[in-house]
Amino acid sequence: MTVSLAEVLAARRVLVRHVLRTPLLESVALGRVAGCRATLKLECWQHTGSFKVRGALAKLATLTPDERARGVITASAGNHGLGVAYAGQVLGILDIVIFVPESAAQAKVERLGFFPCEIRRAGADYDEAHAIAEAQAEAQGAVYVSAYDDPIVIAAQGTVGLEVMEDLADADLLLVPVGGGGLISGTALVAKAIRPEVRIVGVQPEASPSAYLSLRDGRPYEAYPAGPTICDGLAGGFGRVPFEIAGDLIDRVLVVPEADVRRSVAWLATHEQLLVEGSGAIAIAPLLNGQLDAEGLRVAAVLTGRNIDVALLQQILAQTRA
């Protein structure tokens, strides 16, 4: 199974009217810490506060009238659900049911409430919610929209990487948060097609190292019992489709301690005045904690989302020295 650069370009033509081309911001402060030229891809400024809207829009745009009539079901830790709800509103698809796990961040669930969709709490974590939602879609005959295990979604998420490479053509290294794998697989296939020597490094929390284990063992861990983490959007398994498409294009996956994720959230708020949730802020953690030697390199880190609970942010800022 593959996704081509041509398919990513086609996805961009679908998305151009509905999503933002987010900026690539140079961070002098981060560059000084890591000894590199550091830039930040601000998907945290995207509609709904996350890159996930790209894949959701591209997928829903392909639905036939019959598929739309049968309804749409998905599962999400929050950001993908927001993307699907937004896409449904833009495209006039209103029969949407979103299953969210009991562990979903309250800020994301509350934002979902502003869209014309049905929200159902189910399962202790994302993997359980996903299984329940898929079973419901099959029983009902509805269309299930995967957050990452779909070539159309992956092609659309690849537009993030396309924008990065257009704005930083001489990039040496891309740091990409990784959960299910849609973003990193799309980004990897685009970046490597444009500049084969660029390195793609995934970053995920210690509580859920499914991508790291998948690449290490040569098979996708499609479900993973994640431990407690503020990176709710990265918790759970690594998808089979992302693994097949880009498993050999990802150069490395780094696993980050939870304390360093919190430090990254605080650092971005303090030094760049950026509101970024743990699942996005984790991208810069290897530059702050020294896990990655980026001396002299041109580095782009993808900040994937901003939907963080205010109480959690206050706690992090109070307890974490940036």
C-alpha positions in Angstrom: 0.0 0.0 0.0 1.4 3.4 -1.0 0.5 7.1 -1.1 2.2 9.2 -3.8 3.3 12.8 -3.8 0.7 13.3 -6.6 -2.1 12.2 -4.1 -0.8 14.6 -1.5 -1.0 17.4 -4.1 -4.5 16.4 -5.0 -5.5 16.4 -1.3 -4.2 20.0 -1.1 -6.5 21.1 -3.9 -9.4 19.7 -1.9 -8.3 21.4 1.3 -7.2 24.8 0.1 -10.6 26.4 0.5 -11.1 25.1 4.0 -7.9 24.9 5.9 -5.1 27.3 6.8 -1.6 27.2 5.4 0.0 27.5 8.8 3.3 29.5 9.2 6.7 28.2 9.9 8.1 30.3 12.7 11.8 30.5 13.5 12.6 30.1 17.2 15.8 31.8 18.0 15.5 30.8 21.7 15.1 27.1 20.8 17.9 27.3 18.3 20.2 28.7 21.0 19.3 25.8 23.4 19.9 23.1 20.8 22.6 24.7 18.7 20.6 24.5 15.5 18.4 26.6 13.3 15.0 25.7 14.9 11.7 26.4 13.3 8.2 25.6 14.5 5.3 24.5 12.2 2.3 26.1 13.8 -0.5 23.6 13.3 -1.6 24.7 16.7 -3.1 27.7 14.8 -5.1 25.5 12.5 -8.9 25.5 12.4 -10.2 23.5 15.4 -6.8 23.8 17.0 -5.2 20.8 15.3 -3.8 19.4 12.1 -6.4 16.6 12.2 -8.9 18.7 10.3 -6.9 18.1 7.2 -7.4 14.4 7.0 -11.0 14.6 8.2 -12.0 17.1 5.4 -10.2 15.2 2.7 -12.0 11.9 3.7 -15.4 13.4 4.1 -15.1 15.2 0.7 -14.9 11.8 -1.0 -18.2 10.5 0.4 -20.9 9.7 -2.1 -24.5 10.9 -1.6 -25.4 7.4 -0.4 -22.5 7.3 2.1 -23.5 10.7 3.4 -27.1 9.4 3.9 -25.9 6.4 5.9 -24.1 8.7 8.3 -20.6 9.0 9.6 -19.1 7.5 12.8 -15.6 8.0 14.2 -13.6 7.6 17.4 -11.3 10.2 18.8 -9.3 11.4 21.8 -10.6 14.8 20.8 -8.8 16.5 17.9 -9.8 14.1 15.2 -13.4 14.3 16.4 -13.2 18.1 16.1 -11.8 17.8 12.6 -14.6 15.5 11.6 -17.3 17.7 13.1 -15.8 20.8 11.5 -15.6 19.0 8.1 -19.2 17.8 8.4 -20.3 21.4 9.1 -18.3 22.8 6.1 -19.5 20.0 3.7 -23.1 19.8 5.0 -22.8 16.3 6.5 -24.7 16.5 9.7 -25.4 12.9 10.7 -22.1 12.4 12.6 -21.5 10.4 15.7 -18.2 10.7 17.6 -17.1 8.2 20.2 -14.7 9.6 22.8 -13.0 7.6 25.6 -13.6 8.4 29.2 -10.0 9.7 29.3 -10.6 12.4 26.7 -9.5 15.9 27.6 -12.5 17.9 28.9 -11.5 20.9 26.8 -11.8 18.9 23.6 -15.1 17.4 24.5 -16.5 20.8 25.4 -15.4 22.2 22.0 -17.1 19.3 20.3 -20.4 20.4 21.9 -20.4 23.5 19.7 -20.8 21.4 16.5 -23.9 19.7 15.3 -22.7 16.1 16.1 -23.6 13.4 18.6 -21.0 12.7 21.2 -20.9 9.3 22.9 -18.5 8.4 25.8 -17.3 4.8 25.4 -14.2 2.9 26.5 -11.5 3.6 29.0 -9.0 4.7 26.3 -8.8 5.5 22.6 -8.2 1.9 21.5 -11.4 0.8 23.3 -13.5 3.7 21.9 -12.2 2.9 18.4 -13.2 -0.7 18.7 -16.7 0.2 19.9 -17.1 2.9 17.2 -16.1 0.5 14.4 -18.5 -2.1 15.6 -21.3 0.4 15.7 -20.5 1.6 12.2 -20.6 -1.9 10.9 -23.9 -2.7 12.6 -25.5 0.5 11.4 -24.0 0.5 7.9 -22.5 3.9 8.5 -19.1 5.1 7.2 -16.3 4.8 9.7 -13.7 7.6 9.4 -10.3 6.5 10.8 -8.1 9.1 12.4 -5.0 7.6 10.7 -5.5 4.1 9.2 -6.6 5.4 5.8 -4.6 6.4 2.7 -6.8 9.4 2.0 -6.3 10.7 5.5 -2.6 10.1 5.3 -2.3 12.0 2.0 -4.1 14.9 3.5 -1.9 14.9 6.6 1.0 14.9 4.2 0.1 18.4 3.2 1.7 19.5 6.5 5.0 18.1 5.4 4.5 19.6 2.0 4.2 23.0 3.4 7.2 22.5 5.7 9.4 21.5 2.7 8.2 24.4 0.6 9.0 26.8 3.3 12.3 25.2 4.4 13.6 23.5 1.3 17.0 22.8 2.9 15.6 21.1 6.0 17.9 18.5 7.5 15.5 17.1 10.2 11.8 17.1 10.8 10.5 16.3 14.3 7.0 14.9 14.2 4.7 13.8 17.2 3.5 10.3 16.5 0.5 8.4 17.8 -1.5 6.4 15.2 0.9 7.5 12.5 -1.1 9.4 10.0 0.9 12.6 10.3 4.3 11.1 10.4 3.7 8.7 7.5 2.2 11.5 5.3 5.0 13.9 6.2 7.7 11.3 5.7 6.6 10.2 2.2 6.4 13.9 1.1 9.6 15.1 2.7 11.6 12.1 1.4 10.2 12.5 -2.1 11.2 16.2 -2.2 14.6 15.9 -0.3 15.7 12.2 0.2 18.4 13.1 2.6 16.1 14.8 5.2 15.7 12.8 8.4 12.3 12.1 9.9 12.2 11.6 13.6 9.1 10.7 15.4 8.5 11.7 19.1 6.1 10.0 21.5 5.6 9.7 25.2 7.1 6.9 27.4 3.5 6.1 28.4 2.7 4.9 24.8 5.7 3.9 22.7 3.8 1.9 20.1 5.5 3.5 17.1 8.9 2.9 18.6 8.1 -0.7 19.3 6.5 -1.1 15.8 9.6 0.0 14.0 11.9 -1.9 16.4 10.0 -5.2 15.9 9.0 -4.8 12.3 5.3 -5.1 12.8 2.6 -2.5 13.8 1.3 -2.6 17.4 -2.2 -1.6 16.4 -3.4 -1.4 20.0 -1.3 -0.4 23.0 -2.4 -0.1 26.7 -1.0 3.4 27.3 -0.1 4.6 30.7 -1.1 8.0 32.1 0.0 10.9 29.9 -1.0 14.4 29.1 -0.4 13.4 25.4 -3.9 12.0 25.0 -3.8 12.5 21.3 -0.7 10.2 21.0 -1.9 7.4 23.3 -2.7 4.0 21.9 -1.6 1.9 18.9 0.3 2.6 15.7 -1.7 2.0 12.6 -1.2 -0.8 10.1 -1.6 1.5 7.1 0.9 4.1 8.2 3.3 1.3 9.0 3.0 -0.2 5.5 3.2 3.2 3.8 6.1 4.8 5.6 7.6 2.4 8.2 10.8 2.3 6.2 10.8 6.1 5.7 10.9 7.0 9.4 14.5 7.3 10.5 14.0 7.1 14.2 11.4 7.4 17.0 12.4 9.0 20.3 10.5 8.2 23.5 10.2 11.2 25.9 9.6 11.1 29.7 6.4 12.7 30.8 8.3 15.4 32.8 9.9 16.6 29.6 6.6 16.8 27.8 5.4 19.1 30.6 8.5 21.1 30.4 8.0 21.6 26.6 4.5 22.9 27.1 5.8 25.4 29.7 8.8 26.3 27.5 6.6 27.2 24.5 4.2 29.3 26.6 7.1 31.1 28.4 9.6 31.6 25.5 7.4 31.8 22.4 4.0 32.7 24.0 2.5 29.7 22.2 -0.4 27.7 23.6 0.4 24.1 22.7 -1.0 20.8 24.2 1.3 18.0 25.3 0.7 16.0 22.1 2.1 18.9 20.1 4.7 20.3 22.4 6.4 16.9 22.7 8.0 17.7 19.3 10.6 20.0 20.8 11.3 17.9 23.9 14.3 16.1 22.3 15.9 19.5 21.6 15.4 20.7 25.2 16.5 17.6 27.0 19.4 16.7 24.8 18.1 13.3 23.5 18.8 14.5 20.0 22.1 16.0 18.7 20.9 18.7 16.3 24.1 20.8 16.3 24.3 22.9 13.2 21.2 21.4 11.6 18.1 23.0 10.0 15.3 21.6 12.1 11.5 21.9 11.8 9.3 20.7 14.7 5.6 20.2 14.1 3.4 21.6 16.9 0.3 19.7 16.1 -2.4 21.2 18.4 -3.3 23.7 21.1 -6.4 22.1 22.8 -5.2 21.9 26.4 -7.3 22.1 29.5 -6.8 25.5 31.2 -6.5 23.8 34.6 -3.8 21.5 33.3 -1.9 24.4 31.7 -2.0 26.3 35.0 -0.7 23.3 36.8 2.1 22.8 34.4 3.2 26.5 34.5 3.0 26.5 38.3 5.0 23.2 38.7 7.4 23.2 35.8 10.4 25.4 35.3 10.6 26.3 31.7 
